[in-house]
């Protein structure tokens, strides 16, 4: 169950960020004549919802593990997945340094999991 929660967290985190970027709309807030309005594209709203779900999952995950252990691992894997997803889905440019940085993150996660 722990691994499933971590995988779901990673999926919702990456999906949330990619969808918010893809939606291209951070939202518009209006306040006129005592009325308050907020509008956002449906893609951005879906991304926002995914990101909220990922936050809720992460709060549960940190209760199940030592924070000093799980936070760097989850965040490191999430960062590497975000790099890959942004290249694949958003067609963002990448360089040797981008890929090298992602590889170093993955190496760090592996090192943290080695038993001493």
SEKEBA-356348 format. One record per residue (C-alpha): x, y, z negated; chain; residue in one letter. Coordinates in pm, 1 decimal. Each point is the difference from the previous one (the first is absolute). Example, Ala and Ser with C-alpha at 12.3 -4.5 7.8 and 13.67 -1.06 7.14 Angstrom:
2
[[1230.0 -450.0 -780.0] A a],
[[137.0 344.0 66.0] A s],
END
This chain:
116
[[0.0 0.0 0.0] A x],
[[288.3 237.0 -75.0] A x],
[[150.3 -38.5 345.3] A x],
[[-340.6 45.9 165.3] A x],
[[-48.0 328.5 -186.8] A x],
[[343.1 121.8 107.5] A x],
[[-68.1 -90.5 364.5] A x],
[[-339.2 174.6 -13.6] A x],
[[164.2 304.7 -157.6] A x],
[[255.0 13.1 280.8] A x],
[[-266.2 -40.3 268.9] A x],
[[-222.6 273.2 -143.5] A x],
[[292.6 237.7 -60.9] A x],
[[136.0 -31.2 351.6] A x],
[[-346.6 6.0 159.8] A x],
[[-98.3 303.6 -204.6] A x],
[[300.7 205.3 105.8] A x],
[[-16.4 -104.8 364.5] A x],
[[-374.7 68.2 23.9] A x],
[[30.5 340.1 -169.2] A x],
[[273.0 97.1 245.0] A x],
[[-191.0 -147.4 294.9] A x],
[[-314.2 190.7 -101.7] A x],
[[201.5 319.5 24.6] A x],
[[-228.7 187.2 -235.0] A x],
[[89.0 83.0 -358.6] A x],
[[-351.7 129.1 -50.7] A x],
[[-161.9 339.0 10.2] A x],
[[-133.6 163.0 -313.1] A x],
[[-250.2 284.2 23.8] A x],
[[-167.6 208.7 -265.8] A x],
[[-261.0 251.1 109.8] A x],
[[-297.1 151.1 -180.5] A x],
[[47.1 -226.9 -297.6] A x],
[[4.6 -312.8 216.1] A x],
[[291.8 -236.1 18.3] A x],
[[77.7 -208.4 307.5] A x],
[[258.2 -259.0 92.9] A x],
[[45.4 -171.5 333.9] A x],
[[246.2 -264.9 107.0] A x],
[[28.0 -232.6 299.4] A x],
[[-126.4 -354.2 -56.4] A x],
[[345.5 -144.9 73.7] A x],
[[160.4 224.9 -260.8] A x],
[[-280.3 -83.4 -245.0] A x],
[[60.1 -371.9 53.0] A x],
[[371.1 56.0 -60.3] A x],
[[-79.4 193.9 -316.0] A x],
[[-222.8 -284.8 -120.8] A x],
[[275.0 -256.2 71.4] A x],
[[248.8 211.4 -191.8] A x],
[[-233.8 26.4 -300.2] A x],
[[-42.6 -378.3 3.0] A x],
[[378.9 -41.7 14.1] A x],
[[37.2 228.5 -301.2] A x],
[[-254.5 -202.5 -197.5] A x],
[[177.3 -323.1 95.5] A x],
[[335.3 145.7 -101.2] A x],
[[-130.1 99.6 -342.8] A x],
[[-106.2 -361.3 -50.8] A x],
[[333.5 -133.0 132.1] A x],
[[206.6 207.5 -241.7] A x],
[[-201.4 -148.3 -285.8] A x],
[[100.3 -350.4 110.1] A x],
[[376.8 60.7 39.9] A x],
[[278.2 203.0 -157.0] A x],
[[-25.0 346.1 155.4] A x],
[[378.2 32.0 40.3] A x],
[[-5.6 -319.0 204.9] A x],
[[-315.4 17.2 211.3] A x],
[[-14.4 370.1 84.4] A x],
[[329.1 13.5 195.9] A x],
[[-81.8 -327.9 172.8] A x],
[[-353.0 100.3 106.7] A x],
[[103.5 350.9 99.3] A x],
[[306.8 -121.9 187.5] A x],
[[-194.5 -256.3 199.8] A x],
[[-275.7 255.6 62.6] A x],
[[253.1 253.5 133.4] A x],
[[152.4 -253.6 237.2] A x],
[[-346.8 -108.6 119.3] A x],
[[-99.9 363.6 52.8] A x],
[[307.9 56.1 219.5] A x],
[[-88.8 -303.4 211.0] A x],
[[-371.5 88.9 19.1] A x],
[[73.6 360.6 97.6] A x],
[[223.6 -119.8 283.0] A x],
[[-255.0 -259.0 121.1] A x],
[[-331.2 181.2 -49.5] A x],
[[92.5 369.0 11.1] A x],
[[278.5 -35.2 259.1] A x],
[[231.7 205.9 -219.5] A x],
[[362.5 28.6 102.5] A x],
[[259.4 -195.2 -191.1] A x],
[[376.8 -8.5 -12.5] A x],
[[276.6 -222.4 -122.6] A x],
[[-18.3 184.3 -332.8] A x],
[[-373.1 -64.1 -33.6] A x],
[[39.2 -371.6 56.3] A x],
[[316.4 -12.8 -210.3] A x],
[[-177.2 171.4 -288.6] A x],
[[-290.1 -246.0 21.0] A x],
[[249.9 -288.5 2.2] A x],
[[171.5 140.4 -310.6] A x],
[[-337.0 21.3 -176.3] A x],
[[-73.2 -363.6 81.5] A x],
[[352.3 -96.6 -114.2] A x],
[[-62.4 180.0 -329.1] A x],
[[-325.7 -188.4 -52.8] A x],
[[180.2 -328.7 65.3] A x],
[[280.0 90.6 -242.0] A x],
[[-253.8 89.1 -270.0] A x],
[[-149.2 -347.5 35.6] A x],
[[325.7 -190.6 -30.4] A x],
[[27.4 -192.6 -321.5] A x],
[[316.9 84.1 -192.8] A x],
END
